[in-house]
Amino acid sequence: MTDRSHALEGVAGLMRAGLAGLLAAGCAATTAPQEAASSDFWRCPAGFEVRAGLNTGFPHDGMMRAFIVVPPRGGTEPAPVWVPMSGTVESANANLFADGSGANARLADHGFMVIGPVRQCANQDPAIGFKACDGLGSDGWNWKPWNDGRAAGEAGRKWENDEGPDSRFFEAMVRCVGVRWKLDASRLYLGGISAGGTVTNRVLTFNSDFWAGGMPLSGEWYIGADDGRRLTFAEGREAVRAAPTKIHQGHIGPTPLPQRLDPMIVLTMWGGEKDLWDCGPPLGLCSDYRPSTQAGSNYFSSIPGVVHIACTGSHGHRWPSVNRDAFNLWALRTLASHPKGSDPKDFVLTAPPEGYSCRIGPYMDHY
């Protein structure tokens, strides 16, 4: 979440005209629609017809949701799926199409079906960024952009073992897209930056039976005490520093954290020493992604059947920007190399692009 990311939102109006052309290009290059779904795995809400580009009016959990479909160009069928999510300050459009952001739509050129969900706070408008989506959450959620972690105290208790509307929406959205395009049900991946990385952590701890894996980029863990009590930012930071190899309870996932998940692959990214977030006055520094990524890597690495990759960069708190396109393609090919049901012993980690270091297992460079 950089000043440059904030600047992107200032030109959102200029981007929208250009995005129409990009989406049109995606529409023209779709794969052939499926004649029929092979089972009820792929399904849409009654009366909803999914299409390339922006889809609005998707009924789910009593709300109307929106998402953007960028179909794969080239490659083989069925296609692997990539669901990228923005952080607090970026719009869905920026995350998919902007050079100063993730530019995730380009992965469609390499055979991936790219599906970009629009946040509830954006009211189905993919151009809305941080102004409507910044700040504390409501209805028991900690932060506004996504249903990423439960709030402290009584308000958040209902989400202790309920994944929440966003996690269910992501699954429903993918199932619907698969009604029209041939998708590989064993290669369904999601990921995001900051708040998008935090909700990725939530989805993977709650819904590992559906997803083949994911990529939390600088996501929160919302570190808690062993008894489930939420720790303050300073307390959580110190707890991980004092016990860097411990499995720390997190308010991003079920309480208590499950000891088993379905087999999958998880790639966690830490942006280096500048991977911090300042909430401004009066709070000041309010997030440090060193302890959060350490806690996430410890947990996922401890689960049998889960391949965890710990990556470190130097880009700070934003979508990985060093050799961005090369990183995105390497990361997605790494995830896709390990479809659902693969034996972890068969996984081979290839070298990441220049600017990144990665290893299998938990982080060893944080403390």
Buried (B, 14 or more C-beta within 10 A) or exposed (E): BBEEBBEBBEEBEEBBEEBEEBBEBBBEBBBEEBEEBEEEEBBBEEEBEBEBBBBEEBBBEEEEBBBBBBBBBEBEEBBBBBBBBBBBBBBBBBBBBBEBBBBBBBBBBBBBBBBBBBBBBBBBBBBBBBEBBBBEBEEBBBBBBBBBBBBBEEBBBEBBEBBBBBBBBBBBBBBBBBBBBBBBBBBBBBBBBBBBBBBBBBBBBBBBEBBBBBBBBBBBBBBBEEEEEBBEBEEBBBBBBEEBEBBBBBBBBBBBBEEEBBBBBBBBBBBBEEBBBEBEEEEEEEBBBBBBBBBBBBBBBBBEBBBBBBBBBBBBBBBBBBBBBBBBBBBBBBBBBBBBEBEBEEBEBEEBBEBBEBBEBBBEEBE
